[in-house]
Amino acid sequence: MSWIDWTVLLVTLFSIVAYGTWKTKLNKDLKGYLKGDNSENWATIGLSIMATQASAITFLSTPGQAYESGMGFVQFYFGLPLAMIFISVFILPIYYRLKVYTAYQYLEERFDVKVRSFTALLFLLSRGLAAGITIYAPAIILSTLLDWNLQLTCILIGGLVIIYTVSGGSRAVSLTQKWQMGIIMTGMFIAFYYVLDSFPIGIGLSEGVDIAGALGKMNIIDLSVDTGNRYTLLSGLTGGLFLFISYFGTDQSQVQRYLGGKSLKESRLGLMFNGLMKIPMQFFILFIGVMVFVSFQFNKPPIVFNQHLVDITPTQQAELVEIEKAYDLVFSEKKQLLSTQADLHVPQQLQLKQDSLRVLYKEKLSSFDPDYEEKDSDYIFLGFILEYLPPGLIGLLLAVIFSAAMSSTAGELNALASTTTIDFYKKFWSKSDEDKKDVRVSKVLTIIWGLLAIVIALTAGLFENLIQLVNILGSLFYGTILGVFLLAFFFKQVGHQAALLAGIVGQLTVLIIHVMKVYEFFDLSYLMYNIIGSTVVVLVGLTLEYLHFKRA
């Protein structure tokens, strides 16, 4: 990185922190701190919702996902517009009528404090872990590719977020997220331009799409009904639908974004904005990854993108060199065929051979060093940025990654502190209405959750694919939480005891299924956890209530 890149990166980051701190320094009461005095318009709400969901993992991992597997991941989001309609019609009016600070307050109104505390605890567990991952994800990749200190990078990201989140609360998060989304999308469009610019003369966007399609990267819709297949139209419209209803309707990190709206109408418009814009945004990010794949058909990519140094012997080095020679020969032959626009059937076979050589090379590295992480798709997009973007713009794209990490983490910390303050501190320890004291407690809790997220980030290990890890973590808990809310909204005959027991049974069921999947007893998409968890909760709740009625 040049001094220009460092300047752009640091000025961007510290401007965001200063802006958020300055604009919201006058929050004096709990309503202002946790709900932004209900002053947000639909555009701010919509952008804030998108920014909370779109962490740095989205902009690092998603292009790599497309590079390896194509455009099919976009099907994961096809249930999102339906989820936004469902929440706007059935859930949002209830929250506004009750004037809640957190989603879980409603569950005490409907059931009792035990059910409220159970679901709030599940949220704190799942979101507390995820907050650490949203810090760790960009930190591990930046530290590996740029030779930065991993621990200091985690502390920098977490520390900056803590500063303005503690200072301004919910409104600081929403205001900064609006500007962060602007920076993020500007940076992604600039990156897209330079990806296309890296194509050779005679190869444009149209030819790039043809090449990507011929090599199997443009298959968007998969009509398979295989439940073990992660990304299909069926899984997106079923598992994805349940996940998004639970995430946007019951996860406090999202609920808090639209509870601060000026009115019910503004909040609904913000949700609809998210539902309409998220799929095109995700499509564009995936498409960038596919175009990076096309670029690397003509510009030789490294045989591995994770440039983790491995100590090897001369004999081992000779083995790797032989694989590299074969890799170079295959690449040169494929490049020649693609440049002449010949029959693309042969390049497809050569691509498969090139992929197999990459796998063999990584397996060798892993055998030489057990700490080497074979899965390197999260490094692809950032590796391209560092190689092909000019000075100054590298700093801007790194600012995009930091901004995404900060925006998502800020929303999570704000929600974690709100839930802890309202659902536990105010409920069990301090029931007085001392606003200044409550705000101070909420700020302290924000700091505690921020420090805990940094600790999790410092001790985390890289998973197969970071965006999958975040979605898996959500799926482990969201189905149960959604099931409890469905009982509350639509099954008025179910009482508090049945709801609590049903929630416990549903959560245990999902965890057992996940353990069985990990040990390969069967293959099941994690998106199905949301359907299974919520269905089990509803069925068990109805059954228990029926048995109770029969006994009575």
N, C-alpha and C positions, 0 to 999 in steps of 0.2 A: 504493500500500500504506500502511495506517495503522500506527501504532506497535504496535498489538495484533498485526497480521500479522507484523511484524518480530520481535516477542518470541516468538510461537509458532514461527516458522521457526527462529530461532537457538537457542532452548532445546531444540527437538526434535533438531536436528542435533548440537549439542554434547553433549547427553545421550547420544546413540548412540555418539559417539566416546569419551566418558569411560567409558561402561559397557563397551565392548569392550576398552578399554585396561586398565581396572581388573581385570576378571574374568580376564584372561589374562596378567597381568604376571609370572607365575612360571614360564613356559616356559623350561626350561634346556637341553633336548637337542633333537636334530633330529626325533625321533619326535613329541615334544610340539608342536614348532613347525609341522611339516608335516602331521601326521596327528591332532593334537589328542589324543594318547595313546589313540586309539581309544575315546573316551568318549561319543560322540554316540548318542542314541536315535533311533528311526525318525521321530518327529515333527520333531525338529531337522533331520535329514537331508532329509526331504521338503520342509520349508519353505525350507531352504538351497538345494536344487536349484532350486526354483521361483524364488527370489529371484535366483539367479545368471543364470537365463535371462531373467527379467522385468526388463529394464533400464528406464530412464526412457523409452526409445523406445517400449516397450510401452504406457505410459500416456499418451504424447503423440500418437504416430502411429496407434495402433490405433483410437481413437475417430474420428479424422479419416478413416482408411481406410473405416470403416463409414459415416460421414457421406456420403462420395462414392460408395462402391461397394456398400454394404449389408453383409449378414451373411456373405457367401460366404467371407471370409477364414478363418472358423472351420474350414473343411474342411482347411486346411493342417495342423491338429493331429489329424486323425482317425487317423493312423498312430501317434500317440504311445503309446497303451496297448499296442499290439502290440510296439512297440519296447522298452517297459519289461519285458514278459514275456520277450522274446528275450534281453535283457541279463541279467536275473535268472537265467535258466536256463543260458545258455551262457558268458557273459563274466565275470560277477561271481565265480563259484566259482574260476575260474582266478586272478584277482587276489588273492583271499583265500588260496588255497593257496600262492602264491608270496610273499605278504606284501610286495608291491611298494609303493613310494612313488608311482611314476608308471606310467601305462598302458604307456609305451614300454619299460620295463625288461623286460616280457614278451617283446617282439620280439627282444631279444638272446638270451634263453633259447631262443627258437624258431628264430631265424635267426642273425644276427650283429650286431656293434656298428654296422656301416654302415647296415643297415636300421633299427635303433633310432634312430640319429642322423638319418637322412633323414626319418622320420615325425615325430620330435620337432621338427625344424627347420620342417617344414610347419606344425605346430601353433603354434610361436612366431611364425611369419610371419603366419598368419591371425588369431590371437588378439591379437597385439601391435597390429595395425591396428584390430581391433574395439574394443580397450580405449580407444583414442583417440576413436573414434566415440561410445562410450557416454558419454564426458565431453562431447564437442562437441554432441551432439544436444540435450540440455536447455539447454545454455549459449547456443546460437545463438537458440533460441526465447525463452528468458527475457530475454536481452539485447535482443532486438528488441521484444518486447511491453512490457517494463518499463523500457526505456531504460537497462539496465545495461551496464557495460563488458564486452564479450565476453571479453577476455583475462583480466580479473580473475575472472569467473565460472568460466571453465575452471580457473584456478589454485585457486580456492576448493574446487570439487568434488574435483579431483585431490589437493589438499593434505590435506583432511580424511580421504580414503580412505587415503592413505599413512600417516598418523599411526597409526591403530589396526591397519592390516594389518601394518605393520612391527613394532608393539609386541607383538601377540598371535598373529600367524600364522594358521594354519588355524582354530583354535578361535575366535579373535576374529571371523573372518569368519562362521563358522556361527552363533555366538551373536548377533551384531548383526543378521544377516540374519533371524533368527527374529522379532526385535522390529520390524525394518523392514517385514517382510511384514504384521505386525499393523497398523502405522501406515498402510501403503499401502491395505489393504483397507478399513480404517475410513474413510479419506479418500474412497475410491471410492464407498462406500455413501452417504456424506454428499452427495457430488456428485450421485449418482443421485436422491436425494430432492429436491435443489434443481432438477434438470432437470425432474422431474415438477411441482414447485411453480411452474415458470415457464409451464406450460400455462394457457390461459385457462379461466375457469369453464365447466363443462360438458364439458371435454375431460380425460379421465383416462387411465390406463394402457391400458385396453382400446381406447378410441378412438384413442389414439396408435399402438398396434400396427396398427389397421385403416388408418390414414392412411399409416403407413410401408409397409405391405404394398401398398396401392393405388399408391404412388409408387415401387414396385420395390426397396425396401430390405430386405425380409424374406425374400428368396430364399436359403435356407441351402444347399440341395443342388443342385449342378450336375452332371448326368450326362453332360456332354459328354466326348468322347474326343479333343478337339482338344489336341494337345501344346503348342500355343502359348498356351493358356489357363492363366493362372497358378494359379487356385484352382478346382479341380474335385474331385469325389469320387475320381476316378482318380489325380490328381496327389497328393492327400493320402495315399492308401493305398499309393502306390508311391514317388514321389519324397520325400514327407514321411516315410515309414517309413524309407527309407535314410538320410535326413538325420538323423533322431532316433537311429537306431542308432549312427551315426557320432558325433554330437554327445555323447550321453549315455554311449556305450560307450567312446569313444576320445579324446575331448577332455578334457584334464587339468583344465580349469576345472570340469567336472562330475564326473569320476572322483574328484577329490580330495574332493568333498563327501561321497561315500558310502564312500570308503576309511577315513574316520575313524569309522565305525560301531563299536558295541560288539561286534557279531557279524555273521555273514553274514545271519542272519535280520533283524536291525535294518536293515541296508542294503537288503535286498530289500523290506521293508515301506516304507521311505522312497521307493524307486523306484516302488512300486505306488501309494503316496499321490500322488506327482507325476502318474503316469499317469491316475489317476481324477479328480484335482482340476483339472488344467490346462485341460481342455476347458471345464468350466463357468466357470472364471475368465475364460478368453478370450472365451467367449460373452457373459458379463456385461459385460466391457469394450467389446466391439463393440456390445452392445445399448445401452449408455450413449450411444455415438456416434450410433446410429440415433435415440434419443430426443432428442438435441440437434438432430438434423435436423428432427424433428417440432416441437420448440420454435421453431425458426427459420422454421416455416411461419406462425407467428402473431406472433413477435417479429422484426422485420425485421433480418436479419443484415447485416453490412457487405458491400459488393459484393466486397471482397477482405479476407482475414483477415491477410495479411502486410502490416502497416502500414509497410513500408519507405518512407521519404520519398524522393520523386523530384522533382528540380528540373525544372519545366516552364514553358513560355511561356504567355501568355494565350490564344493560339490553341489550344494543346494542352489547356489547362484547359477551354476551351469544348467540345472534342470529348468529354472525359471527362464533363462535366456532362450532355450530351445522352444518353450511355449510361446515366448514373445516373437520369435522369428516366424513361427507358423501363423500367429495372429496377424503380423504385419503383411504376410503374403496373402492371406484371405482378405484383409481389408483392401489391399491394392487391387486385387482382382475384382472385388465387388464395386469399388469406386469406379473402375474403368467401365464396367458394364452399365452402371447407373448414369455415368456421364454421357454415354452414347444413346441413352434412352432406349436400350435394347429390351428384349423380353425380360420382364421382372421376375419370372419364375426362378431363374438361376440365382439372382441376388438374394431371394428369400431363403434358398437353401444355404447360401454362403453366410447369411446373417445368423442362421441357426448354428452353423459351424463356429462362427466367431463367438457367439454366446457360450457355446460349450467350452471353448478355449478359455474364456474369462472365468467360467465356473471352475475349470481345472486349475487355473492359476491361483484363484482365491483359496481353493481347497489345499493347495500346496503351502501357501502362506500360513493358513490356519494350522496345518500339521507342524510347521516349523515354529509357530508361536501361537499357543492356545488362546492368547488374549486378542488375536487379530479378529476383527469383526467382518465376516464375509459379506453380509448384507450392506451394500454401499450406495443404494439408490438415493438416500438422503443427501449425499455429497455431490450429486451430478449437477444440479442447477447452479449451486454456488461455485462449483469448479469451473463451469462455463463462464460465469460472471467474471471471475478473477482472471481468466485467460483472454477473454475477447472484448471486454468493455474498457473504454479509455479511462485515464485518471480523472477523478472527480465523480464520475458516474459509478465507479466501484464503491466509493463512499456512500453515494445515494442509495444504492441497492442494499448495502449493509445496514443503512439507516432504516430501510424498509423492513428488513428482518428484525432488527431491534424494536422498531415501532410496533410490529405485529406481536412480538413477544410481550412488550409492555402493555399494549391495549388489552390483550386477552387476560394477562395476569392481573392487571388492575381491576377488571370486572370481577374476576374470581375472588380477589382479596376483599373487595368491597362487599361482595355477597356473603363471604364467609364471616366477616365481621358483623354484618347486619343480622345474619341468622343467629350467631352466637349472642349478640346483644339482645335482640328481641325475643328469641325463642328460649333462651336459657338464662341470661343475666337478668333481664327485666321480669321474666316469669318466675324465677325461683330465688333470686338473691336480692333484688332491689325493685320494689314495686312503686316507689315514689316517682314523682314527675319532676325531677331536678334536671332540667335540660342541659345545663353546663356540665354537670357531673356525668350524665349519660353520654354526651358527646365525647368527653375525655375518655370514658371507658371504651367507647367504640373505636376511638383512635388508638388506644393501647392495644385493643384486640386486633386491629388492622396490622399493627407492627408485629404482634406475636405471630399471626398467620403468615405475614410476609417473611419473617425469619424462619418459620417452619418450612415454608416453600423453598427457601434458599437451602436449608439443611437437606431436604429431600432431593433437590437438584444436585447438591454436592455428593450425594451418596447413590445417585441413580446409575443404572447400567443401560446401555443402548439396546433397544429392542429391535425386532426384525424390521419394523417400519413404524416410525413415530406417530404418523397420523392414524395408523391402525391401533396403536397402543392407547391413544386417547379415546378413540371410539369404543374399544373393548372395555376400558375402565368405566365409561358411561353406561354401556350395555349391561354390565354386571349389576348395576344398581337402579338404573332408570326404569326398568320394567316393573320392579316392585313398587317404586314410588308412584308410577303411573297407575298401577292397579289399585292402590289405596285411594288415589284421587278419583278414579272411575267409580269406585264404590261410593265415595262421598257425593259425587255429582249425580249419578244416575240410579242408584239403588238405595232409596231412602229407607227401606225396611231393614237394612243391615245396621247393627249397633256397634258400639265401640269395641266390645270384647271380640266379636267376630272379625272386625277389621284389623285389630292388632295381631291376632293369631294368624289370620290370612297373610298379613304382611311378612311375618316371621317365616311362615311356611314357604311363601313365594321366594323370599331371599335365599333361604337354604336350598331350595330346588335349583335356582340359577347357579349358585356356587357349586353344587354337586355336579350339575351338567357340565360346567366349565372344567372342573377337575377331570372328569371323564373324557372330555374332548382333548385336554392337554396330554393325557396318557393314551390317546388314540383308541378309545373304545368305540368311537364313531366320529364321523365328520359332520360338522354343523356350523353354518355361518353364525358369527357372533351377533349379527343383526336379529337373528331369531330369538336371542335371549330376551329381547324386549317384549316380543309377543308371548313367549312362554311365561315370563315373570308376571306380566300383567294379567294374563289369562288365568294362571294358577291362583293369583290373589283374588280375582273376582269369583271364580268357581268355589274356592275354599270358603270365602266370606259368605256367599249365598248358601252353601251347604251347612255351615255352622249355624247360621241364623235360622235356617229351616229346621235343623235338629233342635235348636233352642225353643223354637215356636211349638214344635211337636211335644216337647217335654212339658212346656207350660200348659 
